[in-house]
């Protein structure tokens, strides 16, 4: 398989896609700001695990059925859009509270504020990726260019998803570490409010854009 695999163009394209700002970047950076680089890492892990689902769906041809049915595509798209808007609203609600992004700051009652759990971080990343039909469309249009028909399409798709997984994990973990290093600055309530507000507006915007997008 490797002798026929045009790895360089794929790696360049997938690297540029990974580093372009989007929902994944926003979620990883926000969760890293909320609970340190570990939560950012787990968010990235959830996002990147979703890549295998998209690769498998694309290779098995299920995305052809999904994209061929206006009703199924619309339903799937709306679910993903609603989830992004939900995350955005949660961020905007957090922006209303004058508390810095750190679990060491207590609330008005002297109790530590709620912090996103490890499972919650992973789940957010996974759902935001799996419920977004755009990666399915991208994989369906992009991966076939690099698949050798004499070998298993599923195996090759999962192999390319593995490369995408590694690149995305490295990049997003780097972003999480950068945010973690800036945690003292992010602990300032005004900074945290501004970041939450900006994140919320972007996520709601991405959700609306997804809901209005065409196939």
C-alpha positions in Angstrom: 0.0 0.0 0.0 2.7 2.5 0.9 4.5 2.2 -2.5 1.3 3.5 -4.1 0.4 6.0 -1.5 1.0 9.7 -2.4 1.8 10.6 1.1 3.4 14.1 0.6 0.4 15.9 -1.1 -1.9 14.3 1.5 0.2 15.3 4.4 0.5 18.9 3.2 -3.2 19.2 2.6 -4.2 17.6 5.8 -1.7 19.7 7.8 -3.1 22.9 6.3 -6.6 21.8 7.1 -5.7 20.9 10.7 -4.0 24.2 11.4 -6.8 26.4 9.9 -8.9 27.9 12.7 -12.3 26.3 13.3 -14.5 24.6 15.8 -11.8 22.1 16.8 -9.3 24.9 17.6 -11.8 26.9 19.6 -12.9 23.9 21.7 -9.4 22.7 22.5 -8.2 26.2 23.5 -11.2 27.0 25.6 -11.1 23.7 27.5 -7.4 24.1 28.0 -8.1 27.5 29.5 -10.8 26.1 31.7 -8.8 23.2 33.2 -5.3 23.1 31.9 -3.6 21.3 29.0 -4.9 17.9 30.1 -8.5 18.9 29.3 -7.3 20.5 26.0 -5.5 17.2 25.2 -8.7 15.1 26.0 -10.8 17.4 23.9 -8.3 17.0 21.0 -8.4 13.2 21.6 -12.2 13.2 21.2 -12.0 15.3 18.1 -9.4 13.1 16.5 -11.1 9.8 17.4 -14.0 11.1 15.3 -11.8 11.1 12.3 -11.8 7.3 12.2 -15.6 7.3 12.2 -15.6 9.6 9.2 -13.0 7.6 7.4 -14.9 4.4 7.9 -18.2 5.9 6.9 -16.6 7.3 3.8 -14.9 4.0 2.8 -17.9 1.9 3.4 -20.0 4.1 1.2 -22.5 5.1 3.9 -21.8 8.8 3.2 -23.0 8.3 -0.3 -26.4 7.3 1.1 -26.3 10.2 3.6 -25.3 12.8 1.0 -27.8 11.3 -1.5 -30.7 11.8 0.8 -31.8 15.4 1.3 -33.8 14.5 4.4 -31.0 12.5 6.1 -28.4 15.1 5.3 -30.6 17.9 6.6 -31.4 16.0 9.8 -27.8 15.2 10.5 -26.8 18.8 9.7 -29.4 20.3 12.1 -28.3 18.0 14.9 -24.7 19.1 14.5 -25.7 22.8 14.2 -27.8 22.6 17.4 -25.0 21.0 19.3 -22.5 23.8 18.2 -25.1 26.4 19.2 -25.6 24.7 22.5 -21.8 24.8 23.2 -21.8 28.5 22.2 -24.6 29.3 24.5 -22.9 27.6 27.4 -19.8 29.7 26.7 -21.9 32.9 26.6 -23.5 32.0 29.9 -20.0 31.5 31.4 -19.1 34.9 30.1 -21.8 36.4 32.2 -20.0 35.2 35.4 -17.0 37.3 36.7 -14.8 34.3 37.4 -11.4 33.6 35.9 -10.7 30.4 34.0 -9.1 28.4 36.8 -10.4 25.8 39.2 -8.5 27.4 42.1 -10.9 30.4 42.3 -13.9 30.0 44.6 -17.3 31.3 43.9 -19.3 33.6 46.1 -20.3 30.8 48.5 -16.7 29.8 49.0 -17.1 26.7 46.9 -14.8 25.9 44.0 -16.6 26.6 40.6 -17.6 23.7 38.5 -14.9 22.5 36.1 -15.4 20.6 32.9 -14.6 16.9 33.6 -12.1 14.8 31.7 -15.0 12.8 30.2 -16.9 16.0 29.4 -13.9 17.3 27.5 -13.5 14.1 25.5 -17.3 13.9 24.8 -17.4 17.5 23.6 -14.6 16.9 21.2 -16.0 13.6 19.9 -19.6 14.9 19.4 -18.5 18.2 17.8 -16.6 16.2 15.2 -18.9 13.2 14.6 -22.1 15.4 14.4 -20.5 17.7 11.9 -21.2 16.5 8.3 -18.5 18.6 6.8 -15.7 16.2 7.7 -17.7 13.4 6.0 -18.0 15.5 2.8 -14.3 16.4 3.0 -13.2 12.7 3.4 -15.6 11.6 0.7 -14.2 14.1 -1.8 -10.6 14.1 -0.7 -9.6 10.5 0.3 -10.5 8.7 -3.0 -7.7 10.7 -4.7 -5.1 8.8 -2.6 -6.8 5.3 -2.5 -5.3 2.5 -4.6 -8.2 0.4 -5.9 -6.1 -2.8 -5.8 -6.1 -2.6 -2.0 -8.8 -2.4 0.7 -10.4 1.1 0.6 -11.3 0.7 4.3 -7.7 -0.1 5.4 -6.3 2.8 3.4 -8.9 5.2 4.7 -8.2 4.2 8.3 -4.4 4.5 7.6 -4.9 8.1 6.3 -7.1 8.9 9.2 -4.3 7.7 11.5 -1.9 10.1 9.8 -4.5 12.9 10.2 -5.0 11.8 13.9 -1.2 12.2 14.6 -0.9 15.6 12.9 -4.1 16.9 14.6 -3.1 15.6 18.0 0.4 17.2 17.8 -1.0 20.6 16.7 -3.9 20.7 19.1 -1.8 19.5 22.0 0.7 22.3 21.2 -2.2 24.8 21.3 -3.4 23.4 24.6 0.1 23.7 26.1 0.4 27.3 24.9 -2.9 28.2 26.5 -1.9 26.4 29.7 1.3 28.5 29.9 -0.9 31.6 29.8 -3.2 30.3 32.5 -2.2 33.1 35.0 -3.3 35.7 32.4 -6.4 33.8 31.6 -7.3 33.6 35.3 -8.2 37.2 35.2 -12.0 37.5 35.2 -12.1 40.2 32.5 -9.9 38.1 30.2 -11.9 35.0 30.8 -15.1 36.8 30.2 -13.8 38.2 26.9 -12.5 34.7 25.8 -15.8 33.0 26.7 -17.8 35.7 24.9 -15.6 35.5 21.8 -15.8 31.7 21.9 -19.5 31.7 22.4 -20.2 34.0 19.5 -17.9 32.0 17.2 -19.5 28.6 18.1 -23.0 30.0 17.7 -21.9 31.5 14.3 -20.4 28.2 13.2 -23.7 26.4 14.2 -25.8 28.9 12.2 -23.5 28.7 9.3 -23.7 24.9 9.3 -27.5 24.9 9.6 -27.7 27.2 6.5 -25.1 25.4 4.5 -26.0 23.5 1.4 -24.6 20.1 0.3 
